[in-house]
Amino acid sequence: MIKQDISERQVKSTYLSIGSNLGDKRANIEKAKHFLSQNDILIQNTSSYYETPSWPNKSFPKFFNIIVKIKTKLSLVDLFITIKKIEKDIGRKKALRNYPRVCDIDIIDFKGKCLNVQLENNYNIQTPHPRMHNRNFVIFPLYEVNKSWIHPKTKANIYTIIKKFRNVDFSDIRIV
């Protein structure tokens, strides 16, 4: 019998970013968490709420964002389909890219895997999220939830990623 290392036996977690910048932002995020739990998704940990300006258009309403650490038996594709349905159920409408939205859920890290899945309807699911390391509204709450998180692709630890934000105006992000 081959003895497994403890780290090999640990189930890797999945991390989702949930954001809203329309309506009752906090209630929208709480609804998203509720709907996740109704779909075989166990929320293990939740960050504080972080408020940040909209990007790239700072004249749009500010966002509330959180990170949730989850456990699920859903496949990446089934998780993606589930979160798209949840966004729609909460009231998300088709809009131009980066426009205000009631609910936005992104898969940040799916069980520590590097995956790229093309769906029939032109959706492309990529994990880890390809722009997550450039987004303070993802990295700071992720650090709060898991200070030892390692980027699945670059293998950089989260503290190293945070240090790259040294030129960021930290007045743009606050816990609410």
Buried (B, 14 or more C-beta within 10 A) or exposed (E): EEEEEEEEEEEEBBBBBBBBBBBEBEEBBBBBBEBBEEBEBEBEEBBBBBBBBBEEEEEBEBBBBBBBBBBBEBEBEEBBBBBEEBBEEBBBEEEEEEEBBBBBBBBBBBBBEEBEBEEEEEEEBBBBBEEBBEBBBBBBBBBBBBEEBBBBBEEBBBEEBBEEBEEEEEEBBEEE
